[in-house]
C-alpha cells in the first residue's frame, strides 16, 4: 500500500466520522429544540419575564466566555505552556 493510499483511507475515515457526528448533532438539535421552545412558552408566559430571562442568560454566556480561558490556563498544561510562550518569553 502506498503512503498516499493510507492517507486517503485515513481522510476517508475521518470524513465519515465527521458526517456521522454532524448528523447526530443535527438530530439532537431537532429533538431538543421543540421541547426548549415549549418550556419557554410554559414557564415564561409574559414577554417581560422572557426578556429578563434572556438578559440573564446573555450575561451568564458572557461570564462563561471570560472564564473559559482562565479555566483552560489552570486545567490544560499544553494551553498554559503555549500561552506563556506567547506572552512571557522574549
N, C-alpha and C positions, 0 to 999 in steps of 0.2 A: 504494500500500500504506500502510495506517495504521501509525503507530508501535506501536500495540498488537499488530498482526499480526506485525510484526518481532520484538517482544519475545516473543510466543508462539512464533514459529518458533525463536528463539534458545533459549528454555527447552526446547522440544521436542528440539532437537538436543543440548543439554546433558544432558537427562534420558536420551536414547537412549545417549549416550556413557557415562553413569554405569551404566546397566543392562549394557552390554557389558563395562565394566571389572569390575563386581561378578560377572558370570557367569564371566569369565576368572579372577578371583581365586579363586572357589569351586572351579572345575575344577582349578586348580593345587594348591589345598589338598588336594582329594580324591585327586589323583595322587601328591602328595608324602607325605602322612601315612602311608599304609601302609608305604612304604619307610622312613620315620623310625622307626616302631614296630618294624619288622623289624630295623633296625640296632641299636636299643636292646636288643632281645632277644638279638641275636647277640653284641654286644660287651660287654654287662653282664649275664651270666647270673645273678649273685647279686644279691639285693636290697641288700646292703651297698654294693657298688660303684655301683649305680644311685642310691642315696641320696646318696653322695658326689658323683657327677656332677651330681645335681640341686642340691645346695648350691653347688657351684662355678658352675653356670650361673646360679643365682639371684644370687650375688654379682656376677658379671660384668654381669648385667642392671641391678643397682643402680648399679654404676660407670658404665655407659653412660648411665643416666638422669641422673646427676650431671654427666657430662662433656658431654652434648649442649648445654645452654645455653651452656657455655663455648665450645664449637666454633662455635655459631651466632654468638656475640658477635664472634669474630675473623674469621669467614668471610662473614657476611652483613651488609652495610652498613645495610640497612633495619632489621634486628633490632637492631643496635648503636645506631643513632640513636634508635629508639623506646625502647629500654631506658634510654639516657642521658637522654632527655627525661623519662621517668617518675621516675627516681630522683635525677637530678643537678640539674635546674633547679627553682628555687623556684616 
